[in-house]
């Protein structure tokens, strides 16, 4: 079982591998927050 980490966006507990945690340098986001950021980024790039 993978450990639980806190999402940086909303604080929700999410299950990720320790390898992913170190690869992302602790900057782990849940899928909802990640989708939200990607949407905002795509919107600002189209302006």
Backbone as CSV, one residue per row, in Angstrom:
resi,resn,N_x,N_y,N_z,CA_x,CA_y,CA_z,C_x,C_y,C_z
1,UNK,0.841,-1.186,0.000,0.000,0.000,0.000,0.883,1.245,0.000
2,UNK,0.573,2.173,-0.862,1.344,3.416,-0.961,0.984,4.356,0.185
3,UNK,1.938,5.199,0.591,1.662,6.141,1.681,0.724,7.268,1.242
4,UNK,0.130,7.951,2.227,-0.759,9.077,1.968,0.011,10.381,2.087
5,UNK,-0.223,11.269,1.148,0.382,12.600,1.168,-0.730,13.626,1.068
6,UNK,-0.470,14.840,1.496,-1.447,15.927,1.414,-1.305,16.634,0.070
7,UNK,-2.437,16.912,-0.554,-2.456,17.701,-1.784,-2.080,19.132,-1.421
8,UNK,-1.202,19.750,-2.201,-0.797,21.134,-1.930,-1.915,22.126,-2.208
9,UNK,-2.859,21.763,-3.059,-3.938,22.673,-3.415,-5.058,22.715,-2.391
10,UNK,-5.551,21.534,-2.002,-6.736,21.489,-1.142,-6.515,20.781,0.192
11,UNK,-5.384,20.112,0.357,-5.093,19.434,1.617,-5.685,18.037,1.733
12,UNK,-6.306,17.564,0.685,-6.908,16.234,0.681,-5.812,15.176,0.743
13,UNK,-6.066,14.086,1.475,-5.124,12.972,1.512,-5.210,12.201,0.206
14,UNK,-4.055,11.999,-0.431,-4.013,11.232,-1.672,-2.921,10.181,-1.575
15,UNK,-3.159,9.063,-2.225,-2.224,7.944,-2.189,-1.300,8.024,-3.396
16,UNK,-0.020,8.157,-3.150,0.992,8.203,-4.208,2.208,7.411,-3.741
17,UNK,2.994,6.962,-4.679,4.210,6.239,-4.323,5.255,7.216,-3.799
18,UNK,6.147,6.724,-2.972,7.228,7.555,-2.446,8.122,8.030,-3.580
19,UNK,8.291,7.191,-4.600,9.101,7.561,-5.766,8.516,8.803,-6.445
20,UNK,7.193,8.829,-6.614,6.527,9.993,-7.216,6.713,11.221,-6.342
21,UNK,6.595,11.037,-5.021,6.765,12.147,-4.080,8.135,12.793,-4.252
22,UNK,9.179,11.991,-4.307,10.535,12.541,-4.452,10.760,13.099,-5.854
23,UNK,10.177,12.462,-6.861,10.310,12.943,-8.242,9.705,14.338,-8.380
24,UNK,8.576,14.560,-7.726,7.891,15.857,-7.776,8.381,16.803,-6.677
25,UNK,9.392,16.373,-5.918,9.971,17.160,-4.820,8.920,17.575,-3.795
26,UNK,7.976,16.683,-3.549,6.948,16.928,-2.541,5.776,17.758,-3.021
27,UNK,5.788,18.168,-4.274,4.705,18.996,-4.810,3.644,18.091,-5.434
28,UNK,2.834,17.490,-4.579,1.834,16.532,-5.015,0.469,17.214,-5.067
29,UNK,-0.250,17.018,-6.165,-1.600,17.559,-6.326,-2.576,16.423,-6.593
30,UNK,-3.801,16.572,-6.084,-4.842,15.605,-6.429,-5.280,15.883,-7.866
31,UNK,-6.010,14.974,-8.454,-6.396,15.128,-9.860,-7.292,16.342,-10.073
32,UNK,-8.141,16.667,-9.100,-9.029,17.825,-9.231,-8.229,19.119,-9.299
33,UNK,-7.277,19.292,-8.394,-6.446,20.503,-8.379,-5.555,20.576,-9.615
34,UNK,-5.038,19.441,-10.028,-4.183,19.404,-11.216,-4.977,19.802,-12.467
35,UNK,-6.201,19.300,-12.600,-7.059,19.668,-13.734,-7.377,21.156,-13.712
36,UNK,-7.641,21.685,-12.527,-7.967,23.109,-12.380,-6.796,23.981,-12.831
37,UNK,-5.588,23.626,-12.426,-4.394,24.387,-12.803,-4.154,24.290,-14.306
38,UNK,-4.310,23.096,-14.865,-4.118,22.920,-16.309,-5.131,23.741,-17.103
39,UNK,-6.378,23.812,-16.630,-7.408,24.613,-17.291,-7.049,26.092,-17.259
40,UNK,-6.606,26.577,-16.098,-6.224,27.985,-15.957,-5.032,28.312,-16.850
41,UNK,-4.073,27.411,-16.925,-2.890,27.620,-17.755,-3.278,27.668,-19.231
42,UNK,-4.132,26.765,-19.653,-4.578,26.737,-21.051,-5.365,28.001,-21.383
43,UNK,-6.159,28.484,-20.441,-6.957,29.686,-20.666,-6.067,30.913,-20.826
44,UNK,-5.031,31.037,-20.000,-4.147,32.204,-20.079,-3.269,32.154,-21.328
45,UNK,-2.971,30.970,-21.832,-2.150,30.853,-23.034,-2.934,31.206,-24.289
46,UNK,-4.256,31.092,-24.243,-5.066,31.392,-25.419,-5.379,32.876,-25.543
47,UNK,-5.119,33.638,-24.519,-5.385,35.088,-24.562,-4.414,35.818,-25.443
